[in-house]
Amino acid sequence: MVTFFKAQAASITATVVDFLATIILVEVFHCWYLLGSIIGTVAGGITHFMLSRNWVFNAKDGKVHWQAVKYILVWIVYLLLTTGGVYIVTTYVFNDYGKLNYVLSKITVAVIMSVCYNYVLHKKFVFK
């Protein structure tokens, strides 16, 4: 149970990095919201890998390159699903909420992906 809560703390930290990068890129640097989302997801992914390996799953004994390869495989699918999900939810669900629509979409998709995808695959596949 402790591992689950540590995983949630790592996910929240990575999500903060992800969202800050996304919002700064879109709002300050006027990047396209999907490009901002992709870059934010990359930044969050790197943060999450480091926290998961070194703190959540205490998997420092494993070979980092194999963990990184498995993490990247899981993460690529995550990136594709998240980007597609943000596009679909922004276009078809939150399109009436003005400027923050991509943020609401990213929150919705991030919560679903965290619960249904990330924790399970990281625990059972990447850092086992």
Secondary structure, 3 states (H helix, E strand, C coil): CHHHHHHHHHHHHHHHHHHHHHHHHHHHCCCCHHHHHHHHHHHHHHHHHHHHHHHHCCCCCCCHHHHHHHHHHHHHHHHHHHHHHHHHHHHHCCCCCHHHHHHHHHHHHHHHHHHHHHHHHHHHHHCC
